[in-house]
Amino acid sequence: MARKPRPDRAEVCIIGAGASGATAAKVLTEAGVRVVALERGPWRRRESFGGDELANINRYNLWPDPLLNPRTARTSAAEPAREELFCPVPQMVGGGTVHWQGWLPRFTPNDFRLRTIAGPLEGASLADWPIGYDELEPYYDRVEWAFGVSGLAGANRFEGPRSRGYPCPPMPMSRYAENFHRGCAALGWNSFPTPQAALSRPFGGRPATVVSAFAQQHGDPTGTRSSALNVFVPQAAATGRYDLRPDCYVRELVLDAEGRLRSAVYEDADGDLVEQEADLFLLACGAVESARLLLLSRSGRFPAGLANGSDLVGRNVTFHEYSAAIGLFDDPVYAWAGGGYVSASSFQFYEHDERRGFVSGGHVAAAGVGIPLPINWRLPGAPAWGAEAKRVDREAFNHSMAVAMVLHDMPQHDNRVDLDDGMVDAWGLPVARITLTPHRNDLDQGRFLIDRSAEILEAGGARSVTKVYAERVTGNCSHQHGTARMGDDPAASVLNRWCQAHEVDNLFVIDGSSFPTGTGANPTLTIMANAWRVCDHILANRGRFARAGLAASGASR
Ligand SMILES: Cc1cc2nc3c(=O)[nH]c(=O)nc-3n(C[C@H](O)[C@H](O)[C@H](O)COP(=O)(O)OP(=O)(O)OC[C@H]3O[C@@H](n4cnc5c(N)ncnc54)[C@H](O)[C@@H]3O)c2cc1C
């Protein structure tokens, strides 16, 4: 591998240009800071997206290709790890938001103090967050208004106080959302329009979002959805201070003699090595890949991986296993319509209630069938091919809908991401290995939420309901958290309350790695709000963090 000359030293280097990296880029560049961003994937233009279901879903057009980027997984350290696409997220500018569903609920105030509320849970490493809802609330508000979210303030009666409503009213009602609301109302349960990363009307100089069935798992050829690619990346670029370098895969983070981070070493699109120096580094690769990069960055000072003196990097990882009850209705539901952008939710079983016999709960929502063509849809238990499969497709596809849960899986010390020394990726680097045993609490909570989801379908008029319980954690969801928890005690956390590494003061990890608990809600609004909070802290303390850059640039808000 050839080495290219070192580029100019940056004030801030952000690694990753997904939800958290793009949020940080927007906030810092708009405040006057010059940012270099290194993103391993391509910067795709909207013209390159379309509704080719085979390419997008079955052939890794947008998902990470497991031949190039494999991962391994096992349910305990005693087992050999098997190659598995565990919790994949698109690797390109925009990250997971390029083809996401875009459900953006807030966490509730109790999410930040579950250990206090529920007490200890044997086998789990429950911890309160070092920050509370009140500290994050102004940043929820900023993201909702800057990013563009459609929703109905006050409709979720379990939500914490808000400083104001949503910038746009909810997306229009779909048939499957109607069924969901009807079922909840019949049961006396609260339900609300799912807050959505979409514009129900023109807002902030952007047109209303074009609603299409080719949404989740398909990129957005219209450029009208709220995604990092469509909103925060262009806003950062418009400042002229965002040097975003796609196709640059960071292989290692290097320390200087004083134990501060000196540089990120990356492989560029030509296959050459480049060393980018900076005053401050923000890691935003997603919780699995951020942990992997820290573990790949070994040195004499940190032989077990950067900022890993506590041996906690990669541990306590949580994912939201995805599972659902499926209902068949006499009338057509057209649950592919809107691709999940016009959905309905309930937090009725979200909060902890000790009478249930397990800790915490989760978000349930009308999930449509989403994909949107029958080629990737299958009624549970129905044959996958042949004349009978076609008959079921014809009769049931337009008449089925799902109610799905976001499982609040419990953090456990031995559930972890580490390096698999038995397998390398196409760039020769050890891949991430996930070791994950579900806690009894996860399975009990999952069964409970699927049973409630089935009741919603029945009360909503379904003629038959099939329950699909999550019997193990397969990583079939794209939510990942916890691999570098934040906390006040350096022996029990990797990051402090500002997501700054306890052991390396110019390193911040701003994705979901910092979450001490995964919660039962879709995480990305909180990931972005937290990244904005951290950047505000960096700006407020720029003189302290800078060697030559932040202070000298005269960054101001
Ligand atoms: C199909 C789908 C549906 C989803 N639906 C929802 C939803 O409804 N609601 C919700 O809240 N969330 C949803 N998500 C999850 C959401 O996309 C993620 O939570 C979010 O993108 C995480 O943000 P992040 O910044 O941590 O990481 P990402 O957005 O994944 O960004 C990380 C970036 O870092 C880059 N990177 C990684 N390693 C390196 C390296 N070594 N060098 C350089 N760059 C690197 C990656 O290529 C990537 O672009 C969904 C995801 C998918 C895929």
The ligand as an SDF file (V2000), in Angstrom:
LIG
                    3D

 53 58  0  0  0  0  0  0  0  0999 V2000
  -33.7670   -0.4530    7.0780 C   0  0  0  0  0  0  0  0  0  0  0  0
  -33.5100    0.4140    8.2600 C   0  0  0  0  0  0  0  0  0  0  0  0
  -34.5760    0.9980    8.9440 C   0  0  0  0  0  0  0  0  0  0  0  0
  -34.3400    1.8080   10.0490 C   0  0  0  0  0  0  0  0  0  0  0  0
  -35.3950    2.4260   10.6360 N   0  0  0  0  0  0  0  0  0  0  0  0
  -35.1830    3.2240   11.7010 C   0  0  0  0  0  0  0  0  0  0  0  0
  -36.2650    3.9140   12.2990 C   0  0  0  0  0  0  0  0  0  0  0  0
  -37.4120    3.8170   11.8690 O   0  0  0  0  0  0  0  0  0  0  0  0
  -36.0180    4.6850   13.3810 N   0  0  0  0  0  0  0  0  0  0  0  0
  -34.7740    4.8070   13.9040 C   0  0  0  0  0  0  0  0  0  0  0  0
  -34.6110    5.4980   14.9150 O   0  0  0  0  0  0  0  0  0  0  0  0
  -33.7160    4.1730   13.3340 N   0  0  0  0  0  0  0  0  0  0  0  0
  -33.8950    3.3910   12.2520 C   0  0  0  0  0  0  0  0  0  0  0  0
  -32.8440    2.7540   11.6710 N   0  0  0  0  0  0  0  0  0  0  0  0
  -31.5290    2.8090   12.3430 C   0  0  0  0  0  0  0  0  0  0  0  0
  -30.7540    4.0530   11.9920 C   0  0  0  0  0  0  0  0  0  0  0  0
  -30.4440    4.0490   10.6480 O   0  0  0  0  0  0  0  0  0  0  0  0
  -29.4850    4.0790   12.8560 C   0  0  0  0  0  0  0  0  0  0  0  0
  -29.8520    4.0550   14.2220 O   0  0  0  0  0  0  0  0  0  0  0  0
  -28.6560    5.3200   12.6130 C   0  0  0  0  0  0  0  0  0  0  0  0
  -28.3070    5.4400   11.2650 O   0  0  0  0  0  0  0  0  0  0  0  0
  -27.4040    5.2510   13.4710 C   0  0  0  0  0  0  0  0  0  0  0  0
  -26.6520    6.4240   13.2730 O   0  0  0  0  0  0  0  0  0  0  0  0
  -25.0720    6.4100   13.4670 P   0  0  0  0  0  0  0  0  0  0  0  0
  -24.5710    7.7450   13.1700 O   0  0  0  0  0  0  0  0  0  0  0  0
  -24.7660    5.7980   14.7790 O   0  0  0  0  0  0  0  0  0  0  0  0
  -24.5370    5.3580   12.4120 O   0  0  0  0  0  0  0  0  0  0  0  0
  -24.7700    5.2760   10.8320 P   0  0  0  0  0  0  0  0  0  0  0  0
  -25.9000    6.1220   10.3970 O   0  0  0  0  0  0  0  0  0  0  0  0
  -24.7880    3.8160   10.5270 O   0  0  0  0  0  0  0  0  0  0  0  0
  -23.4470    5.9160   10.2400 O   0  0  0  0  0  0  0  0  0  0  0  0
  -22.1880    5.3480   10.4610 C   0  0  0  0  0  0  0  0  0  0  0  0
  -21.3300    5.6670    9.2480 C   0  0  0  0  0  0  0  0  0  0  0  0
  -19.9610    5.3950    9.5870 O   0  0  0  0  0  0  0  0  0  0  0  0
  -19.3360    4.8080    8.4620 C   0  0  0  0  0  0  0  0  0  0  0  0
  -18.1820    4.0310    8.9450 N   0  0  0  0  0  0  0  0  0  0  0  0
  -18.2100    2.9050    9.6820 C   0  0  0  0  0  0  0  0  0  0  0  0
  -16.9360    2.4990    9.9380 N   0  0  0  0  0  0  0  0  0  0  0  0
  -16.1140    3.3810    9.3350 C   0  0  0  0  0  0  0  0  0  0  0  0
  -14.6960    3.4940    9.2330 C   0  0  0  0  0  0  0  0  0  0  0  0
  -13.8660    2.6010    9.8230 N   0  0  0  0  0  0  0  0  0  0  0  0
  -14.1740    4.5320    8.5170 N   0  0  0  0  0  0  0  0  0  0  0  0
  -14.9910    5.4500    7.9330 C   0  0  0  0  0  0  0  0  0  0  0  0
  -16.3480    5.3800    7.9970 N   0  0  0  0  0  0  0  0  0  0  0  0
  -16.9000    4.3590    8.7030 C   0  0  0  0  0  0  0  0  0  0  0  0
  -20.4370    3.9440    7.8420 C   0  0  0  0  0  0  0  0  0  0  0  0
  -20.1500    3.6550    6.4760 O   0  0  0  0  0  0  0  0  0  0  0  0
  -21.6790    4.8080    8.0430 C   0  0  0  0  0  0  0  0  0  0  0  0
  -21.9440    5.6280    6.9280 O   0  0  0  0  0  0  0  0  0  0  0  0
  -33.0230    1.9900   10.5260 C   0  0  0  0  0  0  0  0  0  0  0  0
  -31.9410    1.4230    9.8240 C   0  0  0  0  0  0  0  0  0  0  0  0
  -32.1810    0.6550    8.7020 C   0  0  0  0  0  0  0  0  0  0  0  0
  -31.0060    0.1000    7.9600 C   0  0  0  0  0  0  0  0  0  0  0  0
  1  2  1  0
  2  3  1  0
  2 52  2  0
  3  4  2  0
  4  5  1  0
  4 50  1  0
  5  6  2  0
  6  7  1  0
  6 13  1  0
  7  8  2  0
  7  9  1  0
  9 10  1  0
 10 11  2  0
 10 12  1  0
 12 13  2  0
 13 14  1  0
 14 15  1  0
 14 50  1  0
 15 16  1  0
 16 17  1  0
 16 18  1  0
 18 19  1  0
 18 20  1  0
 20 21  1  0
 20 22  1  0
 22 23  1  0
 23 24  1  0
 24 25  2  0
 24 26  1  0
 24 27  1  0
 27 28  1  0
 28 29  2  0
 28 30  1  0
 28 31  1  0
 31 32  1  0
 32 33  1  0
 33 34  1  0
 33 48  1  0
 34 35  1  0
 35 36  1  0
 35 46  1  0
 36 37  1  0
 36 45  1  0
 37 38  2  0
 38 39  1  0
 39 40  1  0
 39 45  2  0
 40 41  1  0
 40 42  2  0
 42 43  1  0
 43 44  2  0
 44 45  1  0
 46 47  1  0
 46 48  1  0
 48 49  1  0
 50 51  2  0
 51 52  1  0
 52 53  1  0
M  END
$$$$
